[in-house]
Amino acid sequence: MTASQLRNYTHDNCPEYTETEKRRIPISYRDVLAALDVEEAEQVDREIGEMRRVNSLLAG
């Protein structure tokens, strides 16, 4: 796929994408996991956030 084809496909077929007029909105892990029907999406999102905070502190 070309970049335009990929953009069009994801915007049309990925429920985690949110259309905006002026800017991009980051897609959260929770949104991706929920779109994939992962039942524990919110819990996994919290755990990822915690791991990222710990990694940041250790790298810091």
Backbone torsions as a table, in degrees:
resi	resn	phi	psi	omega
1	MET	NA	146.4	172.1
2	THR	-77.4	169.8	178.4
3	ALA	-59.7	-41.4	179.5
4	SER	-66.0	-41.4	178.6
5	GLN	-64.1	-41.7	178.7
6	LEU	-64.8	-43.8	177.3
7	ARG	-58.5	-49.4	-179.2
8	ASN	-61.7	-42.7	179.6
9	TYR	-61.6	-49.8	-176.9
10	THR	-65.6	-37.2	180.0
11	HIS	-69.1	-29.7	-179.4
12	ASP	-88.3	-25.6	-169.7
13	ASN	-120.9	-1.2	-178.2
14	CYS	-112.3	106.9	-175.2
15	PRO	-63.9	-18.4	179.5
16	GLU	-75.9	-12.6	178.6
17	TYR	-78.2	137.0	176.7
18	THR	-119.0	122.1	179.3
19	GLU	-70.1	136.6	176.4
20	THR	-133.8	162.1	179.6
21	GLU	-87.4	-40.7	-167.4
22	LYS	-119.5	-23.9	-173.8
23	ARG	-147.0	169.9	177.3
24	ARG	-87.4	147.8	174.4
25	ILE	-116.8	124.5	178.1
26	PRO	-60.3	144.0	176.8
27	ILE	-96.2	123.5	-177.0
28	SER	-79.6	159.1	173.3
29	TYR	-58.1	-39.5	-179.5
30	ARG	-59.0	-43.6	179.9
31	ASP	-63.6	-42.4	178.8
32	VAL	-64.8	-47.2	-179.6
33	LEU	-64.0	-39.4	177.7
34	ALA	-64.9	-39.7	178.0
35	ALA	-63.8	-27.5	177.5
36	LEU	-90.0	7.4	179.3
37	ASP	63.0	33.7	174.3
38	VAL	-78.7	116.9	-174.8
39	GLU	-61.5	-34.6	-176.4
40	GLU	-95.7	30.5	-173.9
41	ALA	-55.0	-44.9	-178.1
42	GLU	-66.2	-42.5	178.7
43	GLN	-64.8	-44.3	178.7
44	VAL	-62.4	-40.8	178.0
45	ASP	-60.1	-43.0	178.1
46	ARG	-63.5	-42.5	-179.7
47	GLU	-64.9	-40.1	177.1
48	ILE	-63.0	-43.8	178.1
49	GLY	-59.6	-42.4	178.6
50	GLU	-64.9	-43.7	178.1
51	MET	-61.7	-39.5	178.8
52	ARG	-65.1	-40.0	177.8
53	ARG	-63.8	-44.2	179.4
54	VAL	-62.8	-46.2	178.6
55	ASN	-59.8	-39.6	179.2
56	SER	-64.0	-42.8	179.3
57	LEU	-65.3	-41.4	-179.4
58	LEU	-69.5	-32.7	-179.5
59	ALA	-79.1	-23.3	-169.1
60	GLY	-67.5	NA	NA
